Amino acid sequence: MFDRRVTLTIVDGIRIVVPDSLNLITPYVLVEQQDWFEDELRFVRAVLQPGSVVIDIGANYGVYTLSMAHVVGPSGAVYAFEPASRTASYLRDSLDANGFRQVVLAQAALSSAPGLLPLTLHDNSELNSLTATATDNAAVEWVDVVTLDECLDRYSWSAIDFLKIDAEGEELKILKGAERFLSTLSPLIEFEIRAGTSFNFEMIEELKLYDFQFYRLVPGLNALVPFDPRATPDPFLLNLFAAKPDSVARLRGMGRLVDQVRPPDQTPSHLVEQWGQPRHHWSQALGAMPYGNALRADWERARHGRDGDDLDHALTLYAMSQDVQLPLATRFHALELCMQSFAQLCAVYPRQLHQASFARAALDYGARSAAVQELVTRINLLQQEQQVDLTAPFLAAIPRFDQLAPRGQLPSWAAAALLEAIEIAGAYSSFYTAGDNRQRLEFLVNLGFAGPEIERRLQLVRARFPTPAST
């Protein structure tokens, strides 16, 4: 077991106590990203308010618990459930380190019925799970099990603003033990949709019984859109949100939720004509950025013929998606049409940087797997041709490069943007790459445009994998 502890500082100056080991998921990710890797946590921080009352089932070391406690403040309350005694002790230390008295830490698991059950323990506590019986060859801890209905009475809950459920396969049983809770309360619920390599749609069917509707996060807009279980989910999708109509209306009023995902008979040109402004044109939107300013004259000379209006529309749509003065629904539709437009441009003009533009829009949209696929295609082409076509306007593959000056090294800058995008988007963390990305990280750093996170990733990979992975 890992007994040495280290205190890390993450977003908002929050202090979190975790095991001092880079061989464990949570400390590694927090050192690497100075935050958790789930985009949903950023959304939760945005929609909670001082005084909110929230529940964290499967609190683990407390990344969600601590972030939510920071937002809800002393006037709010966080009920954190973490059954493993060792993990709970880390979270208790974190609460003390931040002075959070608004957190009730319950060392218990939740399921469909109260009792006492064995919890199978793993080095990575994220994988701890309840089992029906203890086995001889597994490390276990017997833990108290409660239900949400039981807690409804114990804690006298009258209103819950948010509920997070991440319980390693116990999620459906937790809902089975929450009939009164789900019938009488109306929290926004975040739940894990992934079950290993498959998707757990049983949660959706169960929550439908209580009038919940289902949404996924659009990371680039930090807002929710309806989730269609009939569509194939993005392989990177981990969590969904569920909300009753009153919560839907509240989130819509906050500008954090879109009800309809697509207006009828909408085309890129129609949306541009209806909502586009001169500030959305690429000459304005990109021209103000260091790389756009450096390439603007060349782009303007080359704007005659070729993809012309299609590219102009695609870039305008992206600028519209980023314009907070426009209605959220318009921004989402612009982003969706932008992604579709760039997908077509990638097929017609594969040697230009339309793949970078597509990846930027797709990552914002939540189509991460498609973004990674196009980035890999573009990087492979770059390796073959050893040059980058910069003759057409393009979006930097990731936001950090928007304001990063090329310093007279545009080809290296463009290559670095592509490589950093695939590094960050290709996996939830370099923890999962087994050191296979070390060569890419070293090359990226040598290009001279690496950001602090890339520098940390290289240091972590070198520390965890002292010997470079074989190629």
C-alpha positions in Angstrom: 0.0 0.0 0.0 1.0 3.6 -0.5 1.4 5.4 2.8 3.4 8.5 1.9 1.2 11.5 1.3 1.7 14.6 -0.8 -0.4 17.8 -1.0 -1.0 19.1 -4.5 -2.6 22.4 -5.5 -5.1 22.3 -8.4 -7.7 24.7 -9.9 -8.9 27.6 -7.7 -6.0 27.0 -5.3 -7.6 23.9 -3.9 -5.3 21.7 -1.9 -5.7 17.9 -2.3 -3.9 15.2 -0.3 -3.1 12.1 -2.4 -0.6 9.2 -2.2 2.9 10.2 -3.2 3.2 7.8 -6.2 3.3 8.4 -9.9 2.2 4.8 -10.4 -1.4 5.8 -9.3 -3.9 7.4 -11.6 -5.1 10.4 -9.4 -1.8 11.8 -8.3 -0.3 11.4 -11.7 -3.2 13.1 -13.5 -3.3 16.0 -10.9 0.5 16.6 -11.3 0.2 16.4 -15.1 -2.9 18.6 -15.6 -3.2 20.4 -12.3 -6.9 19.4 -12.5 -8.9 16.3 -13.2 -9.2 15.2 -16.9 -13.0 15.2 -17.1 -14.5 18.2 -18.9 -17.7 17.6 -16.9 -16.0 18.9 -13.7 -15.5 22.3 -15.4 -19.2 22.4 -16.2 -20.2 21.5 -12.6 -18.0 24.3 -11.3 -19.9 26.7 -13.7 -23.5 25.7 -12.8 -23.2 25.4 -9.0 -23.7 28.4 -6.9 -22.9 29.5 -3.3 -25.5 27.8 -1.1 -26.0 24.8 -3.3 -26.5 21.4 -1.7 -24.8 18.5 -3.6 -23.9 14.8 -3.2 -20.8 13.0 -4.4 -21.2 9.2 -4.5 -17.8 7.6 -5.0 -15.8 10.6 -3.8 -12.5 8.9 -3.9 -9.7 11.4 -3.1 -12.2 14.2 -3.5 -11.5 16.0 -6.8 -15.2 16.7 -7.3 -16.0 17.0 -3.6 -13.3 19.7 -3.0 -14.1 21.6 -6.2 -17.8 21.6 -5.3 -17.1 22.6 -1.7 -15.1 25.6 -3.0 -18.0 26.7 -5.2 -20.9 26.2 -2.8 -19.0 27.9 0.1 -19.9 27.9 3.8 -23.6 28.5 3.1 -23.8 25.3 1.0 -23.3 21.6 1.7 -21.5 18.7 0.1 -22.3 15.1 1.2 -19.4 13.0 0.1 -19.6 9.2 0.3 -16.4 7.2 0.2 -16.4 3.7 1.6 -12.7 2.8 1.7 -11.1 3.8 5.0 -7.7 4.6 3.6 -9.1 6.7 0.7 -11.5 8.5 3.1 -8.6 9.3 5.4 -6.9 11.2 2.5 -10.1 13.1 1.8 -10.4 14.0 5.5 -6.9 15.4 5.4 -7.8 17.4 2.3 -10.9 18.9 4.0 -8.7 20.0 6.9 -6.1 21.4 4.5 -8.7 23.6 2.9 -10.7 24.4 6.0 -13.9 23.0 4.4 -16.5 22.6 7.1 -19.4 22.4 4.6 -18.5 18.8 3.7 -20.2 15.9 5.4 -17.9 12.9 4.8 -19.7 9.6 5.1 -17.5 6.5 5.1 -20.1 4.3 3.4 -21.0 2.8 0.1 -24.4 3.2 -1.5 -26.5 0.4 -3.1 -30.1 -0.9 -3.3 -30.3 -2.1 0.3 -28.5 -1.2 3.6 -26.1 -3.7 5.1 -22.5 -4.7 5.3 -20.6 -5.8 2.1 -17.0 -6.5 1.1 -15.3 -3.8 -0.9 -12.7 -5.1 -3.3 -9.6 -2.9 -3.0 -7.2 -1.9 -5.8 -4.0 0.1 -5.7 -5.9 2.6 -7.9 -8.8 3.4 -5.6 -10.9 4.5 -8.5 -11.4 0.8 -9.3 -12.6 -0.2 -5.8 -16.0 -2.0 -6.1 -18.6 -3.7 -4.0 -18.8 -7.5 -4.3 -21.5 -9.9 -3.2 -18.9 -12.1 -1.3 -15.3 -11.8 -0.4 -12.7 -13.8 -2.2 -9.6 -15.3 -0.8 -7.2 -13.8 -3.4 -8.4 -10.2 -3.3 -7.8 -7.5 -0.8 -11.2 -6.5 0.7 -12.6 -4.3 3.4 -16.0 -4.8 4.8 -17.9 -1.5 4.6 -21.3 -0.1 5.6 -23.8 0.2 2.8 -26.7 2.7 2.8 -29.3 3.8 0.3 -30.2 7.2 -0.9 -33.7 6.8 0.5 -32.2 6.0 3.9 -30.0 9.1 3.6 -33.0 11.2 2.6 -34.3 10.7 6.1 -31.0 10.7 7.9 -29.9 14.0 6.5 -33.3 15.6 6.1 -32.7 16.5 2.5 -35.4 18.7 1.2 -33.6 19.9 -2.0 -30.5 18.6 -3.8 -29.0 20.7 -6.6 -26.5 18.2 -8.0 -25.7 14.5 -7.6 -22.6 12.7 -9.0 -22.7 8.9 -9.2 -19.4 7.1 -9.9 -19.6 3.7 -8.2 -17.8 1.2 -10.4 -20.8 -0.9 -11.5 -23.0 -0.2 -8.6 -24.8 2.8 -10.2 -28.0 1.0 -11.2 -28.4 -0.6 -7.7 -28.0 2.9 -6.2 -31.0 4.1 -8.3 -33.0 1.0 -7.2 -32.5 2.2 -3.6 -33.5 5.8 -4.4 -37.2 5.5 -5.3 -38.4 8.2 -2.8 -35.3 10.3 -3.4 -35.8 10.4 -7.2 -39.5 10.9 -6.9 -39.4 13.8 -4.5 -36.2 15.6 -5.4 -34.9 17.1 -8.7 -31.2 17.2 -8.8 -29.0 17.5 -11.9 -27.4 14.1 -12.0 -24.0 13.3 -13.5 -23.5 9.5 -14.0 -20.9 7.3 -15.6 -22.2 6.0 -18.9 -19.2 3.8 -19.6 -19.0 0.3 -18.2 -15.6 -0.9 -19.3 -15.6 -0.8 -23.1 -19.4 -0.8 -23.4 -22.1 1.8 -22.5 -24.5 1.4 -19.6 -27.9 2.4 -21.1 -29.8 0.7 -18.2 -29.2 3.9 -16.1 -31.1 5.8 -18.8 -34.0 3.4 -18.7 -34.2 3.6 -14.9 -34.1 7.4 -14.7 -36.7 7.7 -17.4 -39.2 6.3 -14.9 -38.8 9.5 -12.8 -39.2 12.0 -15.7 -35.5 12.7 -16.3 -34.2 13.8 -19.7 -30.6 13.1 -20.8 -27.8 15.4 -22.0 -24.2 15.3 -22.9 -21.6 18.0 -22.5 -20.4 20.1 -25.4 -16.9 20.9 -24.1 -16.2 23.9 -26.2 -19.4 25.7 -25.1 -19.4 24.3 -21.6 -23.1 23.6 -22.1 -25.4 20.6 -22.4 -27.3 19.2 -25.4 -29.7 16.3 -25.7 -28.2 12.9 -25.8 -29.6 10.4 -28.3 -29.1 6.8 -27.0 -29.8 5.6 -30.5 -26.7 7.3 -31.9 -23.3 5.8 -31.4 -21.6 7.6 -28.5 -18.1 9.0 -28.9 -15.7 6.4 -27.6 -14.2 9.0 -25.2 -17.6 9.8 -23.6 -17.5 8.9 -19.9 -20.4 10.7 -18.3 -24.0 11.9 -19.0 -26.3 14.3 -17.2 -29.9 13.7 -16.3 -32.4 16.5 -15.4 -36.1 16.9 -14.7 -38.0 19.6 -16.6 -37.5 22.2 -13.7 -33.8 21.7 -13.8 -33.8 21.8 -17.5 -35.5 25.2 -17.4 -33.1 26.5 -14.8 -30.0 25.4 -16.9 -31.6 26.9 -20.0 -32.1 30.2 -18.2 -28.4 30.1 -17.2 -27.4 29.7 -20.9 -26.0 26.2 -20.1 -28.4 24.0 -22.0 -29.8 23.6 -25.5 -33.2 21.8 -26.0 -33.1 21.2 -29.7 -29.9 19.9 -31.3 -30.6 20.9 -34.9 -33.0 23.4 -36.5 -34.8 22.1 -39.6 -33.4 22.8 -43.1 -30.4 24.7 -41.8 -27.2 25.0 -44.0 -23.9 26.8 -43.3 -24.7 29.6 -45.7 -28.2 30.1 -44.2 -26.8 30.3 -40.7 -24.0 32.7 -41.7 -26.5 34.9 -43.6 -28.9 35.0 -40.6 -26.4 35.5 -37.7 -23.0 36.2 -39.2 -21.3 39.6 -38.5 -18.2 41.1 -40.0 -16.4 40.3 -36.7 -17.0 36.6 -37.5 -15.1 36.7 -40.8 -11.8 34.9 -40.7 -9.9 38.1 -41.6 -11.1 39.6 -38.3 -11.4 36.5 -36.1 -8.0 35.0 -37.1 -6.3 38.2 -38.2 -6.1 39.4 -34.6 -4.2 36.3 -33.6 -0.3 36.3 -33.9 -0.3 33.4 -36.4 -3.2 34.9 -38.4 -1.5 38.3 -38.5 1.7 36.6 -39.8 -0.1 34.8 -42.5 -3.0 37.2 -43.3 -1.4 38.8 -46.4 -0.6 35.4 -47.9 -4.1 34.2 -47.2 -5.8 37.2 -48.7 -3.7 36.8 -51.9 -4.7 33.1 -52.2 -8.5 33.6 -51.5 -9.5 33.6 -55.1 -11.0 30.3 -56.5 -10.4 26.9 -54.9 -12.6 26.3 -51.8 -13.5 30.0 -51.4 -16.9 30.4 -49.9 -17.0 27.0 -48.3 -13.9 27.7 -46.2 -15.1 31.3 -45.5 -18.4 29.9 -44.2 -16.7 27.2 -42.1 -14.4 29.7 -40.4 -17.2 32.1 -39.9 -19.3 29.4 -38.3 -16.5 28.7 -35.8 -16.2 32.3 -34.9 -20.0 32.4 -34.4 -19.8 29.4 -32.1 -17.4 31.3 -29.8 -19.5 34.5 -29.7 -21.2 34.7 -26.3 -23.4 37.5 -27.6 -25.3 35.0 -29.8 -28.0 32.6 -28.4 -26.5 29.4 -27.2 -28.6 27.4 -29.6 -27.2 29.4 -32.5 -23.7 28.9 -31.2 -24.2 25.1 -31.0 -25.7 24.8 -34.5 -22.8 26.9 -35.9 -20.3 24.6 -34.2 -22.1 21.5 -35.6 -22.2 22.9 -39.1 -18.6 24.1 -38.9 -17.4 20.6 -38.0 -19.4 19.1 -40.9 -18.0 21.8 -43.3 -14.4 21.1 -42.4 -14.9 17.3 -42.7 -15.8 17.9 -46.3 -12.9 20.3 -46.9 -10.5 17.7 -45.4 -11.6 15.2 -48.0 -11.1 17.6 -50.9 -8.0 19.4 -49.8 -6.0 17.0 -47.6 -2.7 18.8 -47.8 -3.9 22.0 -46.3 -4.5 22.4 -42.5 -8.2 21.8 -42.7 -7.6 18.8 -40.4 -6.4 21.1 -37.7 -9.5 23.2 -38.1 -11.7 20.1 -38.0 -10.0 18.8 -34.9 -10.5 22.2 -33.1 -14.3 22.2 -33.9 -14.7 18.4 -33.2 -13.0 18.7 -29.8 -15.2 21.6 -28.9 -18.3 19.6 -30.1 -17.4 16.5 -28.2 -16.4 14.3 -31.2 -13.0 13.6 -29.7 -12.4 10.3 -31.5 -13.1 11.9 -34.9 -10.7 14.8 -34.0 -8.0 12.3 -33.1 -8.4 10.4 -36.3 -8.0 13.6 -38.4 -5.0 14.7 -36.4 -3.3 11.3 -36.9 -4.0 11.6 -40.6 -2.4 15.1 -40.8 0.6 14.2 -38.7 1.3 11.1 -40.8 1.1 13.3 -43.9 3.5 15.8 -42.3 6.0 13.0 -41.6 5.8 11.9 -45.2 6.2 15.3 -46.8 8.2 17.1 -44.2 6.3 20.3 -44.9 3.1 22.1 -43.9 0.8 23.8 -46.4 0.0 27.2 -44.8 -1.6 28.8 -47.8 -5.3 28.6 -46.6 -6.7 30.1 -43.4 -7.0 27.6 -40.6 -7.8 27.2 -36.9 -5.1 26.3 -34.5 -5.8 22.8 -33.4 -5.9 23.7 -29.7 -6.7 27.1 -28.0 -3.3 27.6 -26.5 -1.8 28.3 -29.9 -4.2 31.1 -30.6 -2.1 33.6 -28.8 1.3 31.8 -29.1 3.4 33.9 -31.5 5.2 31.8 -34.2 8.4 33.9 -33.8 9.2 33.5 -37.5 9.0 29.8 -37.3 5.5 29.1 -38.8 6.2 25.5 -40.0 7.5 24.5 -36.6 4.7 26.3 -34.8 2.1 24.5 -37.0 3.7 21.1 -36.4 3.9 21.8 -32.6 0.2 22.7 -32.5 -0.7 19.4 -34.3 1.5 17.3 -32.0 0.3 19.0 -28.8 -3.3 18.5 -29.9 -2.8 14.7 -30.5 -0.9 14.4 -27.2 -3.7 16.0 -25.2 -6.7 14.6 -27.1 -5.3 11.1 -27.8 -5.7 9.9 -24.3 -7.3 11.0 -21.0 -3.8 11.3 -19.7 -0.2 10.2 -20.5 -0.7 7.8 -17.6 -2.4 5.5 -20.0 0.2 5.7 -22.8 2.8 3.3 -21.2 5.5 5.6 -22.3 4.8 5.2 -26.0 4.5 9.0 -26.4 7.9 9.8 -25.0 9.5 10.3 -28.4 6.7 12.6 -29.5 7.0 14.6 -26.3 10.7 15.0 -26.7 10.4 16.1 -30.3 7.6 18.5 -29.4 9.7 20.1 -26.6 12.6 20.4 -29.0 10.5 22.4 -31.4 10.4 25.2 -28.9 6.7 25.8 -28.5 5.8 23.3 -25.8 3.5 24.6 -23.0 3.9 23.9 -19.3 1.6 20.8 -19.4 3.7 19.3 -22.2 6.9 19.9 -20.1 5.2 18.2 -17.1 4.1 15.3 -19.3 7.6 14.7 -20.5 9.0 14.8 -17.0 6.3 12.4 -15.7 6.9 10.0 -18.6 10.6 10.0 -18.0 10.1 9.5 -14.3 7.6 6.7 -14.7 9.3 5.0 -17.7 13.0 5.7 -17.3 13.7 3.5 -20.3 12.2 4.7 -23.6 9.4 2.5 -25.0 10.6 0.3 -27.9 9.4 1.3 -31.3 
